[in-house]
Amino acid sequence: MKYLESVSAIVVFVLLFRVFLVGGKTVISIDDDDDDGGQHIRVDLDLSRVVRVVSERFLSVAIDASLMSEEKFMNLLNSPKLRTLAKALIPAFLRFGGTKQDFMKFKPQGRYFQARDNNVCEKLELPSFLENKLKQEWVLESKTLLQEEDEGKYKKTKFSEYAVDLLYAFANCSGLDLIFGLNALLRTPENSWDSTNAELLLEYCGSRQYVMSWELGNEPNSYEKKAGIRVDGYQLGQDFFHLHQILQKSKLYHSTGLYGPDVSQPRDHRKYLLPGFLEAGAEAITACTWHHYYVNGRDTSLEDFLNPVVLDTLETKINEVLETVKSVSPGKKVWLGETSSAYGGGAVGLSDTFAAGFMWLDKLGLGAKLGLDVVIRQVLIGSGTYHLVDDNLDPLPDYWLSLLYKKLVGQEVMKAEVHTNFTTKKQVRVYLHCTNRKSTQYKQGAVTLYALNLNKGQVTVTLPFHIANSTIEAFVLQAPEPGEQSLYSRSVKLNGEVLKMVDDRTLPALQGSKLPPGEPIKLPGFSFAFYVVSDARAPVCK
């Protein structure tokens, strides 16, 4: 057996291993008789071929349309801090949408500004006293919006040119690619989509040269429950085709993206809608979008967030949607157009904590592995508890995890497989990519292996002598303190240091920890990490 002389990977897991070549594959063999009582697990890494290539905007984010419930809250997008955080996540799409989009109408007021001016980013910056006032008021507004969600009674709102300008300016100043969600609940007496208001908005955006993409409606399978209107898949497809024809006539938007139908995840009573939609409207859309949440935010627990059985439900849902799309519209890209841990606005005390990172990182890994092209995180900012920033617009644990993912993980997906006879196999979850090629600090051919440890115990990873001499950078994320209670924390440590912004315009350098040659890797319990071994020389990553 010929040992591999150099390996470059970002690795995260809990185990003891040796690396060697078997049939062109890199195999990591883990011993089960280490001093910490670790169990025998073997991980196969196939560096010889790419199984998927995802979009460079694979990890994207959303702003919930609820932020436009009152136009004044759109000024929060002028926060220098929020812009700094958003800009660090590019390239990415910025989806503006959600339940509230289907209860909003564009009403021009003659109040606007040019969001594409060269110095508009500096002009719009919020003074700190005004930002603090808006943040305090938004906390109260969020509670009202959540109550509205709980009661299922949605207040109709109107927005002006100024709100659109603020949204576009934020996307433009941050470098994000905007996708705007149009209201699909504006219906004619014949129950087809009434495009009059959308055409008014399109005309305004076109006159301002606002380059963006579009969606139509949010979770149409729930329209009957939310608004007493039933729209079947075939009619929805016709509605999209109508919008597509309108866009085709536009000088600016004739080749823009159109995404939909933003249906909820497959459930028995909802399966009828997507096939019918695709039969009527597949040719109108650039990619097929659907939504996914693991659990009900009103009835969940920490145990659910750490449960491999709960995490595994995503694979079933992804495969169902992929099969449906493939059967009706082969080759059509599929996006997870809205997603987080728990529906209903998130799980209080969980969705914005360190514990949520296990669901988020596993979703990114599984989504890329199975063939999703883009995953849009609900939300950067908006009502609920699953956002990436807190009430003070400071980054939460899932933001830092997303930032590290962007920095270290590339588009090319390779195969990583865990082998063990033990029932704890699924508590160690491993994914493999080429390293982000835009990161100049790593050599060509570097790979990124990231993993989650759902066990409470530490795992020791030992490299063989000749592999241990390679340069390996570790990025280990864990809760601030030991023990399960710390998983409820809204802070996160990277290699032992709590992550914080330097100031409102400056993020800290996310430095890896270079491991001493020959020293075993130790991954704490209830943690996830990335390891970069920069000498993998994977031919598919060059």
SEGUNU-759754 format. One line per field, with one value per residue (C-alpha): residue in one letter; residue number from 0; chain; x, y, z. Coordinates in steps of 0.5 Angstrom, whole numbers. Layout:
% residues N
resn	c(A:...) .
resi	c(NUM:...) .
chain	c(A:...) .
x	c(X:...) .
y	c(Y:...) .
z	c(Z:...) .
END
This chain:
% residues 542
resn	c(M:K:Y:L:E:S:V:S:A:I:V:V:F:V:L:L:F:R:V:F:L:V:G:G:K:T:V:I:S:I:D:D:D:D:D:D:G:G:Q:H:I:R:V:D:L:D:L:S:R:V:V:R:V:V:S:E:R:F:L:S:V:A:I:D:A:S:L:M:S:E:E:K:F:M:N:L:L:N:S:P:K:L:R:T:L:A:K:A:L:I:P:A:F:L:R:F:G:G:T:K:Q:D:F:M:K:F:K:P:Q:G:R:Y:F:Q:A:R:D:N:N:V:C:E:K:L:E:L:P:S:F:L:E:N:K:L:K:Q:E:W:V:L:E:S:K:T:L:L:Q:E:E:D:E:G:K:Y:K:K:T:K:F:S:E:Y:A:V:D:L:L:Y:A:F:A:N:C:S:G:L:D:L:I:F:G:L:N:A:L:L:R:T:P:E:N:S:W:D:S:T:N:A:E:L:L:L:E:Y:C:G:S:R:Q:Y:V:M:S:W:E:L:G:N:E:P:N:S:Y:E:K:K:A:G:I:R:V:D:G:Y:Q:L:G:Q:D:F:F:H:L:H:Q:I:L:Q:K:S:K:L:Y:H:S:T:G:L:Y:G:P:D:V:S:Q:P:R:D:H:R:K:Y:L:L:P:G:F:L:E:A:G:A:E:A:I:T:A:C:T:W:H:H:Y:Y:V:N:G:R:D:T:S:L:E:D:F:L:N:P:V:V:L:D:T:L:E:T:K:I:N:E:V:L:E:T:V:K:S:V:S:P:G:K:K:V:W:L:G:E:T:S:S:A:Y:G:G:G:A:V:G:L:S:D:T:F:A:A:G:F:M:W:L:D:K:L:G:L:G:A:K:L:G:L:D:V:V:I:R:Q:V:L:I:G:S:G:T:Y:H:L:V:D:D:N:L:D:P:L:P:D:Y:W:L:S:L:L:Y:K:K:L:V:G:Q:E:V:M:K:A:E:V:H:T:N:F:T:T:K:K:Q:V:R:V:Y:L:H:C:T:N:R:K:S:T:Q:Y:K:Q:G:A:V:T:L:Y:A:L:N:L:N:K:G:Q:V:T:V:T:L:P:F:H:I:A:N:S:T:I:E:A:F:V:L:Q:A:P:E:P:G:E:Q:S:L:Y:S:R:S:V:K:L:N:G:E:V:L:K:M:V:D:D:R:T:L:P:A:L:Q:G:S:K:L:P:P:G:E:P:I:K:L:P:G:F:S:F:A:F:Y:V:V:S:D:A:R:A:P:V:C:K) .
resi	c(0:1:2:3:4:5:6:7:8:9:10:11:12:13:14:15:16:17:18:19:20:21:22:23:24:25:26:27:28:29:30:31:32:33:34:35:36:37:38:39:40:41:42:43:44:45:46:47:48:49:50:51:52:53:54:55:56:57:58:59:60:61:62:63:64:65:66:67:68:69:70:71:72:73:74:75:76:77:78:79:80:81:82:83:84:85:86:87:88:89:90:91:92:93:94:95:96:97:98:99:100:101:102:103:104:105:106:107:108:109:110:111:112:113:114:115:116:117:118:119:120:121:122:123:124:125:126:127:128:129:130:131:132:133:134:135:136:137:138:139:140:141:142:143:144:145:146:147:148:149:150:151:152:153:154:155:156:157:158:159:160:161:162:163:164:165:166:167:168:169:170:171:172:173:174:175:176:177:178:179:180:181:182:183:184:185:186:187:188:189:190:191:192:193:194:195:196:197:198:199:200:201:202:203:204:205:206:207:208:209:210:211:212:213:214:215:216:217:218:219:220:221:222:223:224:225:226:227:228:229:230:231:232:233:234:235:236:237:238:239:240:241:242:243:244:245:246:247:248:249:250:251:252:253:254:255:256:257:258:259:260:261:262:263:264:265:266:267:268:269:270:271:272:273:274:275:276:277:278:279:280:281:282:283:284:285:286:287:288:289:290:291:292:293:294:295:296:297:298:299:300:301:302:303:304:305:306:307:308:309:310:311:312:313:314:315:316:317:318:319:320:321:322:323:324:325:326:327:328:329:330:331:332:333:334:335:336:337:338:339:340:341:342:343:344:345:346:347:348:349:350:351:352:353:354:355:356:357:358:359:360:361:362:363:364:365:366:367:368:369:370:371:372:373:374:375:376:377:378:379:380:381:382:383:384:385:386:387:388:389:390:391:392:393:394:395:396:397:398:399:400:401:402:403:404:405:406:407:408:409:410:411:412:413:414:415:416:417:418:419:420:421:422:423:424:425:426:427:428:429:430:431:432:433:434:435:436:437:438:439:440:441:442:443:444:445:446:447:448:449:450:451:452:453:454:455:456:457:458:459:460:461:462:463:464:465:466:467:468:469:470:471:472:473:474:475:476:477:478:479:480:481:482:483:484:485:486:487:488:489:490:491:492:493:494:495:496:497:498:499:500:501:502:503:504:505:506:507:508:509:510:511:512:513:514:515:516:517:518:519:520:521:522:523:524:525:526:527:528:529:530:531:532:533:534:535:536:537:538:539:540:541) .
chain	c(A:A:A:A:A:A:A:A:A:A:A:A:A:A:A:A:A:A:A:A:A:A:A:A:A:A:A:A:A:A:A:A:A:A:A:A:A:A:A:A:A:A:A:A:A:A:A:A:A:A:A:A:A:A:A:A:A:A:A:A:A:A:A:A:A:A:A:A:A:A:A:A:A:A:A:A:A:A:A:A:A:A:A:A:A:A:A:A:A:A:A:A:A:A:A:A:A:A:A:A:A:A:A:A:A:A:A:A:A:A:A:A:A:A:A:A:A:A:A:A:A:A:A:A:A:A:A:A:A:A:A:A:A:A:A:A:A:A:A:A:A:A:A:A:A:A:A:A:A:A:A:A:A:A:A:A:A:A:A:A:A:A:A:A:A:A:A:A:A:A:A:A:A:A:A:A:A:A:A:A:A:A:A:A:A:A:A:A:A:A:A:A:A:A:A:A:A:A:A:A:A:A:A:A:A:A:A:A:A:A:A:A:A:A:A:A:A:A:A:A:A:A:A:A:A:A:A:A:A:A:A:A:A:A:A:A:A:A:A:A:A:A:A:A:A:A:A:A:A:A:A:A:A:A:A:A:A:A:A:A:A:A:A:A:A:A:A:A:A:A:A:A:A:A:A:A:A:A:A:A:A:A:A:A:A:A:A:A:A:A:A:A:A:A:A:A:A:A:A:A:A:A:A:A:A:A:A:A:A:A:A:A:A:A:A:A:A:A:A:A:A:A:A:A:A:A:A:A:A:A:A:A:A:A:A:A:A:A:A:A:A:A:A:A:A:A:A:A:A:A:A:A:A:A:A:A:A:A:A:A:A:A:A:A:A:A:A:A:A:A:A:A:A:A:A:A:A:A:A:A:A:A:A:A:A:A:A:A:A:A:A:A:A:A:A:A:A:A:A:A:A:A:A:A:A:A:A:A:A:A:A:A:A:A:A:A:A:A:A:A:A:A:A:A:A:A:A:A:A:A:A:A:A:A:A:A:A:A:A:A:A:A:A:A:A:A:A:A:A:A:A:A:A:A:A:A:A:A:A:A:A:A:A:A:A:A:A:A:A:A:A:A:A:A:A:A:A:A:A:A:A:A:A:A:A:A:A:A:A:A:A:A:A:A:A:A:A:A:A:A:A:A:A:A:A:A:A:A:A:A:A:A:A:A:A:A:A:A:A:A:A:A:A:A:A:A:A:A:A:A:A:A:A:A:A:A:A:A:A:A:A:A) .
x	c(0:3:2:0:6:2:-5:-8:-15:-20:-22:-27:-28:-27:-23:-16:-13:-8:-8:-6:-8:-13:-15:-14:-18:-15:-17:-17:-17:-18:-16:-21:-16:-14:-13:-19:-23:-25:-29:-27:-29:-26:-27:-25:-24:-24:-19:-19:-26:-31:-38:-42:-40:-44:-46:-40:-46:-48:-49:-53:-58:-64:-68:-75:-80:-83:-77:-81:-87:-86:-81:-77:-74:-71:-66:-63:-60:-56:-52:-45:-44:-49:-46:-39:-42:-46:-40:-36:-41:-40:-41:-48:-55:-59:-67:-72:-78:-82:-89:-90:-88:-95:-99:-95:-96:-92:-95:-91:-90:-85:-80:-74:-66:-61:-59:-53:-50:-42:-42:-49:-46:-43:-49:-54:-50:-54:-52:-51:-56:-61:-59:-60:-67:-69:-66:-70:-76:-75:-75:-82:-84:-81:-86:-92:-90:-89:-96:-99:-95:-98:-105:-104:-107:-103:-103:-103:-98:-95:-88:-86:-80:-76:-76:-74:-68:-66:-66:-62:-57:-56:-55:-51:-46:-45:-44:-50:-54:-61:-67:-74:-80:-87:-94:-97:-104:-106:-111:-116:-123:-121:-116:-110:-105:-106:-99:-101:-98:-92:-91:-91:-85:-82:-82:-80:-74:-72:-72:-67:-63:-63:-61:-64:-67:-75:-79:-87:-90:-88:-90:-96:-98:-101:-105:-111:-109:-106:-111:-117:-114:-113:-108:-106:-100:-102:-105:-98:-94:-98:-97:-90:-90:-94:-89:-83:-87:-87:-79:-78:-81:-76:-70:-67:-70:-71:-65:-65:-66:-73:-74:-80:-84:-82:-86:-85:-82:-85:-91:-97:-102:-97:-94:-99:-97:-90:-91:-96:-93:-87:-91:-94:-88:-81:-79:-80:-76:-68:-68:-73:-74:-77:-76:-74:-74:-72:-77:-83:-80:-86:-85:-77:-71:-64:-64:-67:-62:-57:-61:-58:-65:-67:-61:-62:-69:-66:-63:-70:-73:-68:-68:-76:-75:-69:-73:-79:-76:-72:-78:-81:-76:-69:-63:-67:-62:-65:-65:-66:-69:-71:-68:-66:-67:-74:-81:-85:-80:-75:-74:-73:-67:-64:-64:-60:-55:-49:-53:-56:-49:-50:-56:-53:-47:-50:-55:-49:-45:-51:-54:-48:-47:-54:-54:-57:-54:-56:-58:-61:-61:-67:-65:-59:-64:-72:-77:-76:-70:-67:-63:-55:-55:-58:-62:-56:-54:-48:-46:-49:-45:-49:-46:-39:-40:-42:-36:-31:-35:-34:-27:-25:-30:-30:-35:-32:-35:-32:-34:-32:-35:-35:-35:-36:-39:-42:-49:-45:-43:-48:-46:-39:-41:-36:-36:-30:-29:-24:-21:-24:-19:-20:-16:-9:-6:-7:-4:-7:-10:-12:-18:-23:-26:-31:-34:-39:-38:-45:-42:-41:-34:-27:-24:-17:-14:-7:-4:2:9:10:3:4:10:5:2:-5:-9:-14:-21:-25:-31:-34:-39:-35:-36:-36:-42:-49:-51:-46:-49:-55:-50:-50:-43:-38:-30:-25:-19:-21:-22:-29:-30:-32:-32:-26:-31:-37:-33:-28:-28:-23:-18:-20:-14:-13:-8:-2:-1:6:8:6:2:-5:-11:-16:-24:-28:-35:-41:-36:-35:-29:-25:-18:-13:-8:-5:-1:-6:-5:-12:-11:-19:-18:-12) .
y	c(0:6:12:19:24:30:32:39:39:43:38:38:31:27:21:18:17:15:17:12:11:6:5:13:15:18:14:16:10:12:7:6:4:11:14:18:12:14:9:6:10:10:16:15:22:21:27:24:27:32:30:37:44:49:56:61:64:58:61:67:71:74:80:79:83:85:90:94:94:101:104:108:101:100:106:100:98:104:102:102:95:92:94:91:84:84:85:80:75:76:74:72:73:78:75:80:76:72:72:79:80:77:83:89:94:99:106:111:118:122:121:118:118:115:109:108:115:114:117:115:109:115:120:115:112:113:117:113:116:115:108:106:109:105:99:100:101:95:90:92:92:85:83:85:82:75:76:77:71:67:69:68:75:79:87:89:95:100:102:107:109:111:104:101:106:104:96:97:102:97:91:95:98:91:88:83:81:83:78:82:78:80:80:74:75:80:76:78:76:69:68:69:74:81:84:91:93:89:93:99:97:94:101:105:100:100:108:108:102:98:91:85:79:77:72:72:70:66:59:59:52:56:62:58:58:65:69:64:64:57:57:50:49:50:57:59:56:61:66:66:65:72:75:72:75:82:81:79:86:90:93:92:86:81:77:77:72:69:64:60:58:58:52:49:43:37:34:29:35:39:35:36:44:43:38:42:48:46:43:50:54:51:54:61:60:60:56:52:54:51:52:48:48:42:43:47:53:53:46:44:43:43:35:36:41:35:29:26:23:30:32:26:28:34:29:25:32:34:28:28:35:34:28:32:37:32:28:34:39:35:40:45:48:47:52:52:59:60:56:56:51:52:55:60:65:61:57:62:61:56:59:65:61:56:50:52:52:44:45:50:47:40:43:47:40:36:41:42:34:32:37:44:50:55:56:62:63:66:71:77:82:81:79:72:69:66:72:72:79:81:87:91:88:85:78:72:65:63:69:67:60:63:67:62:58:63:64:57:52:52:51:44:38:31:25:24:18:15:8:5:-1:4:7:14:14:19:24:25:28:30:34:35:41:44:50:57:58:66:65:67:64:57:53:50:43:45:41:43:38:40:36:36:33:32:27:31:27:30:26:25:25:23:24:19:22:23:27:30:34:38:45:44:50:48:53:50:53:52:55:60:55:47:43:43:50:54:51:56:62:67:68:63:62:60:57:59:66:69:72:80:86:90:96:97:97:92:85:81:77:69:66:59:55:52:45:43:37:30:33:29:33:34:36:38:35:39:43:44:46:46:44:46:42:46:40:36:37:35:35:37:43:46) .
z	c(0:-2:3:0:1:2:3:3:7:11:16:22:26:32:31:30:23:18:11:5:-2:-4:-11:-12:-6:0:6:13:18:25:31:36:42:43:50:50:49:42:37:31:25:18:13:6:2:-6:-9:-16:-18:-17:-16:-16:-17:-14:-15:-13:-9:-6:1:0:5:5:8:11:7:14:15:10:15:16:11:17:19:12:14:18:12:12:18:17:21:18:11:13:15:9:4:8:5:-2:-7:-5:-7:-3:-3:-1:1:6:8:8:1:-1:3:0:-5:-9:-8:-11:-7:-11:-6:-8:-9:-14:-11:-16:-15:-14:-7:-4:0:4:4:7:13:19:25:31:35:30:29:36:36:30:33:39:36:31:37:39:32:31:37:33:27:31:34:27:25:31:29:22:21:16:16:9:8:2:0:-4:-9:-3:1:-6:-7:0:-1:-8:-5:1:-4:-9:-3:0:-7:-6:-12:-11:-12:-11:-9:-12:-9:-12:-8:-12:-16:-22:-21:-25:-20:-25:-22:-23:-26:-26:-19:-21:-28:-24:-20:-26:-29:-24:-22:-30:-30:-25:-28:-22:-24:-20:-21:-19:-15:-15:-9:-2:0:-5:-2:4:1:3:10:10:5:3:-4:-7:-13:-16:-19:-26:-25:-21:-27:-32:-27:-28:-35:-35:-31:-36:-42:-38:-37:-44:-46:-42:-44:-38:-35:-41:-39:-32:-27:-25:-19:-16:-14:-7:-5:2:3:1:5:3:2:-2:-7:-12:-13:-15:-21:-24:-23:-27:-33:-34:-32:-32:-38:-35:-29:-28:-22:-18:-11:-5:3:8:16:20:26:29:33:38:40:39:44:44:43:36:34:36:33:27:26:25:21:16:15:10:5:4:3:-2:-6:-7:-10:-14:-17:-18:-22:-26:-28:-31:-33:-33:-32:-29:-23:-16:-10:-3:-4:4:10:17:23:25:22:25:26:29:36:42:45:40:33:34:39:38:38:31:28:27:23:19:17:16:11:7:7:5:0:-4:-4:-6:-12:-9:-13:-8:-1:2:9:13:15:15:18:19:25:28:32:26:24:23:27:34:36:36:29:32:29:32:32:25:22:24:21:15:14:15:10:5:7:6:2:-5:-11:-12:-8:-7:-4:4:7:14:16:23:26:31:32:33:26:24:30:26:19:14:8:3:-2:-6:-2:-4:-10:-9:-2:-4:2:0:-5:-12:-10:-3:-1:5:9:15:20:26:32:35:41:48:48:45:39:38:30:29:23:20:21:14:13:20:17:12:14:17:19:24:25:31:33:40:45:50:56:57:58:54:57:54:47:48:48:43:42:39:40:34:37:44:42:43:36:36:31:32:31:27:20:22:22:26:22:22:23:23:28:25:28:30:26:29:34:34:32:38:36:43:44:41:36:29:25:19:18:12:10:4:0:-2:-9:-11:-19:-19:-15:-19) .
END
